[in-house]
Amino acid sequence: MMQKWVKAALFLLPLFLFIGWVNWYVDSYALLRVTYDEIAAQMAAGKHVEGLEDSDYNDRNLLAARLKGMEDMPQVMVLGSSRVYTFDHTMFGTDSFYNAGLSEATIYDLLAVTGILSAEEKLPETVVIGVDAFLFNKSHDNEKWKELESYANYMSLTLDGKLSPELANPHKDTGRELFKALSLDYFRYNVTLLPDRKRFAVSYTDDWETEGYLKHADGSVSYQRALREVDAADVEEMTRQSMEEHVVYRMTDYAEIDERHFLRLLALVDYLLGAGVEVILYLPPYSPMMYNYIESEEAFQITLEVEEKVKNLAVEKGIALYGSYDPAGCGLAMTDLYDVYHVKTEKTADTYYPVILAK
């Protein structure tokens, strides 16, 4: 009997070693060989991170790791979608800055990020919130925020005055999970990436720009050279194609501003103000071509309604509002965009101009 067990163990050992090696080498979710905690520590030390986009990284996990690991909160923090990615510390005249923008952000992501800051008692002095027109379109909500669901729920309950002691300690594990080394489910996914030589792999640099997509130590992003040097004619063609297909990003199926979503933003602003945080709202501009199209199409007039509603919110709360969906205010040209919706870094500061000043 003992010999059979030994033979079975010897037979299975190479299989276990292969499973472990694949999971360790590919490590698609950054659970073994490298972790989001380790990346966040490198960023805290002033290093910029390359390879994240090629690794299909989870920006929510990285943000959670980065915020939880901060010893001192920055004076200024920016929240919003990828349209605030190019906001960096130079725009605010301080190194005490962090960009907490998230791809395809929804109102639930704003709740989650604020939830992390609140639960960790790390609220900054100033919060700039990028308010995209699609933020109140429940037809285009996505599930990405659920990576930070415990924090979103924590913040939502806090705003509603319903937070109970047992829910007062939200948690997100962004460290090493060694039990995943022999996980068959993890292996099944990781092994499919081997033929294309895809794996989670990052490197660190002191350079502010490189050939690839770069996540800066302050949370901002430097896009890859191919985007930085994009031809304006290509951007115009991409925009024209979107218009021909009657698509404005996350603005279709948008009959009315979702009142619950808007009230969540309102409650979030009230919470931050009540905690002594300066709140600034920011409206990221569309390109001239796209904005002209939005103005001319009945289906997208809601964009103008959102801007008016956000302006009224700023006036009502006595807070500052910067920027506009209308590109005229910052002189935005088609040459100033990486693609249909993202403004180039060198033009970003111009889009951040005061429209309404705080009382």
Disulfide bonds with the S-S distance in Angstrom:
none
